[in-house]
Amino acid sequence: MPFERCAANPGWCRSSLRYGRSPSRGRVEPARRSSLMSNVTSEHADAVVVGSRIAGAAAAIAMARTGRHVIALDRVRFPSDTLSTHLMFPAHVAELVRLGALERVLAHRPPRVRHVMLSHQGVSASDRFLPVEGIDFGVCVPRPELDHALVETARAFGAEVREHSSVTDLLWDGDRVAGVRYRDKDSDEVREIRAPVTIGADGRRSVVAQLVGADRPYRGSRNGRGFVFWYMDDPKSDDRKWRETYVQWRAGGTHGMVFPTPSNRMLVSFMGPADRVALFRRDTQGMWERQLRENRRFAARVAGATNITRMRGTDDMVSFFRRSSGPGWALAGDAGHFKDPVLGQGIRDSLRHGRLVGEAVVRAGDDGPLAIDEALRAWEKERDDDCLPAYHWGNRETRIVGDDPLVIEALRTLAVDDLSEIGNAFSRRRNPEHVFGFRRSAGWLLRALSRPDADRGALLRRALGELLIDVDIRYERLLGHFRDSRPARSERPGWSWPIRKSQVALNGQGGAGSTGPAFVGGTMTDGVGNGTQDGSR
């Protein structure tokens, strides 16, 4: 019954009523249809993609290069920035190769990063990446350049990318999504595109997810960390070692990270307790100096940096899975699934599963609507199986632990016994529960317990908590339930929806290329900001 369906999914019911659809059948009422259709240009395509950044461009490429007529829409005009750390490991770069986009990305001449280093309490472990499909390097390219390269690749394969175009409604054929209605911001014209499949790749606040009634995730986890970041000139631009290494220094509860970017610049980020983001907003200079005092190795790496952009960041990064497929529609990239960015895995998953959803549509496209729906559901299951291990890993890493004896022992062991395992985890060559599994964890625990100053009670409680999470993750994988909403031990309760708008740049501060002071002083020194600051690039 209609009211029973509304009770089970109030978001679906609200969107149905708002856009003139019958909650029971999804049809547009005749009087409403006549009003909506006046002065509306209508056309047909094989697929429409809402959102043309990473996942959307990947889906468009996968379909367009087989000859499908694909129209991709985006509300912005490229190149355009978005809040993102845009870190890529070899597995990410291998996806660019699969999409035919690597040449355009490398045209921006990013450093080819072949090493990763983790450091905590003076103990460091470094690793050289092993090849993934022949690729042994990562790159860190700012989103305006990265997204534009993907958009141009999609166009080169025949996709039609329409910028400055905002979707306002979905078209329906009964309960099936049959296309979109959108507004061209340049002409202020309302247009319709009818297509057998609509892919929403429009981010965490997905309009498509709202209109199909899938906005609220069926599972999620509250982040413990927030993050703030800047771009700046790299004072060690002549040092090949630093220009080819991603580095994370841990001090207390905060990760300080440096990632080399094109034009002898670097992305500099802190990921610490979420409540510190508000402190950064109120006193950027003071918090910067505080972090340098707490993390002297990080301070030495960035000392002397100049040409600094304004700070950007967020304190609300809820991880989640949404229902991501249905009759005639799918949600790709962050629209369907988001994991904590502390691991730098989001771009890989958006590239990979954006491509795979496009390929699923191509394989089923000539066999009718039901075949498309089955292919989209199978794609969603494959995406979930691939992304769940990193989702749980991110949930664990977003917890604020402070100085951690288990991490210290892990770094000591990996630095001597098996360097490649660090890169294997970040490049998704192996699942994290295998890299950081029972046997290794037991060894780290025994070493930590043997230290003279060990707090053995705290260590045993921490180890027990980690063991229970490991068992829960393996049990979940063994069951293999689709869209499993059972709370997991890795997940942090208390997450809220919808996402707060604090996720945009703080205090109106822009991203790369913005002007204006980021600090009281501008040249970064070992703990003190002084001199003048030039925010231009």
Summary of the structure (lengths in Angstrom):
residues: 537
radius of gyration: 23.8
end to end distance: 59.5
largest distance: 79.9
contacts: 1885
relative contact order: 0.14
helix: 40%
strand: 22%
